[in-house]
Amino acid sequence: MQNKTNSDENWVIFFFVSTLVMYTIAGIQYGGRYLVKKWFPLPTEEFTDLCSVTNISVLIFDDSFGGYYIHGRSPYGFTEISTENLRRSLEQESRGKGQIRGLSPEEPDLQTYQIYIPLKLFETYRTTYVQELNTTVNEAQQKNQALSNAAS
């Protein structure tokens, strides 16, 4: 036995109810994500904030010609300040009165960038920086080995 009603299907109401349900679910997800992100920030966001507070920019290569750049611009412009000045500066920033952390005024909160570098720049980076870094590491290892041998 089929249970029939006397009314026709109303596609406008069906569309309205379906849209309302989808927007409600999206709103709950968006609000939940905002609250979770506020109370439990991602480790990458905490690292970006640390780089910003300490005024350190970081360049990370995860591929031969590409990687990430973290623009660590402190809101007060200095690295070495007292904890009282740091507290005051962070309070001003939380009220929206601090300097921007990002590179451009159009997106003041954007501090992480995905970068790609040309081959010539990467070769220059490898020949100068990486060789110097390897030399410094080797010297430090030799010094540590000499100190451990002298202590033995």
C-alpha positions in Angstrom: 0.0 0.0 0.0 1.2 3.4 -0.9 0.5 6.4 1.2 -0.4 9.3 -1.1 -1.1 12.9 -0.3 -3.3 15.2 -2.1 -0.6 17.9 -2.5 1.9 18.2 -5.3 5.6 18.5 -4.7 6.6 22.2 -4.3 10.2 22.6 -5.6 10.5 26.1 -4.3 10.0 25.0 -0.7 12.2 22.0 -1.2 15.0 24.2 -2.5 14.5 26.7 0.3 14.6 24.0 3.0 17.6 22.3 1.4 19.5 25.6 1.1 18.7 26.6 4.7 19.9 23.2 6.0 23.2 23.5 4.0 23.9 27.1 5.2 23.1 26.1 8.8 25.6 23.3 8.7 28.2 25.5 7.1 27.7 28.2 9.7 28.0 25.7 12.5 31.2 24.3 11.0 32.7 27.8 10.4 31.8 29.0 13.9 33.2 25.8 15.5 36.4 26.0 13.5 36.8 29.7 14.6 36.4 28.7 18.3 38.7 25.7 18.1 41.3 27.8 16.3 41.1 30.5 18.9 41.6 28.2 21.8 43.8 25.6 20.2 46.0 27.2 17.5 48.0 25.1 15.1 51.7 24.6 15.9 52.6 26.4 12.6 50.6 29.4 13.7 52.3 29.4 17.1 55.7 29.2 15.4 54.8 32.1 13.1 53.8 34.2 16.2 57.1 33.2 17.9 59.0 34.4 14.8 57.1 37.6 14.8 57.6 38.4 18.5 61.3 37.6 18.2 61.6 39.6 14.9 63.1 36.7 13.0 62.3 35.9 9.4 62.7 32.2 8.3 63.3 30.7 4.9 62.5 27.0 4.6 63.2 25.0 1.5 61.2 21.8 1.2 62.0 21.3 -2.5 65.0 22.2 -4.7 63.4 25.4 -6.0 60.6 26.1 -3.6 59.7 26.5 0.0 58.2 28.8 2.5 59.0 32.3 3.9 57.9 33.4 7.3 58.0 37.1 7.7 58.8 37.7 11.3 58.2 41.4 11.8 57.6 42.3 15.4 54.8 44.7 16.2 57.1 47.0 18.1 60.1 47.0 15.7 62.8 45.8 18.1 64.1 42.4 19.2 65.6 43.2 22.5 63.0 45.0 24.7 62.0 44.5 28.3 59.1 42.2 29.2 57.1 45.2 30.3 57.4 46.9 26.9 56.7 43.5 25.2 53.5 43.2 27.3 52.4 46.7 26.5 53.1 46.3 22.8 51.2 43.0 22.6 48.2 44.6 24.5 48.2 47.5 22.0 48.3 45.0 19.1 45.4 43.1 20.6 43.4 46.3 20.7 44.3 46.9 17.0 46.6 49.8 17.6 49.9 48.1 16.8 51.9 48.0 13.7 51.1 45.5 11.0 53.0 42.2 11.0 52.6 41.4 7.3 54.4 42.8 4.3 51.5 44.8 2.8 48.8 46.9 4.2 46.2 45.1 2.0 46.7 41.9 4.0 48.2 42.9 7.4 47.9 39.4 9.0 49.5 37.5 6.1 52.9 36.4 7.4 53.6 33.1 5.6 54.3 32.9 1.9 55.0 30.0 -0.5 58.0 30.9 -2.6 59.7 29.6 -5.8 63.1 30.7 -6.8 64.9 30.6 -10.2 67.7 28.1 -10.9 70.4 30.8 -10.9 69.4 32.1 -7.5 69.3 28.6 -6.1 72.8 27.8 -7.5 74.1 31.0 -5.9 72.5 30.1 -2.6 74.1 26.6 -2.7 77.6 27.8 -3.6 77.8 30.6 -1.0 75.5 29.8 2.0 75.5 26.0 2.1 79.3 25.7 1.6 79.9 28.3 4.4 77.4 26.5 6.6 79.2 23.1 6.0 82.5 24.7 6.8 81.2 26.1 10.1 79.7 22.8 11.1 82.9 20.9 10.3 85.0 23.4 12.3 82.6 23.1 15.3 82.7 19.3 15.1 86.5 19.3 15.0 86.6 21.7 18.0 84.2 19.5 20.0 86.2 16.4 19.1 89.4 18.0 20.2 87.8 19.1 23.5 86.4 15.6 24.1 89.9 14.1 23.4 91.5 16.5 25.8 89.1 15.6 28.5 89.7 11.9 28.1 
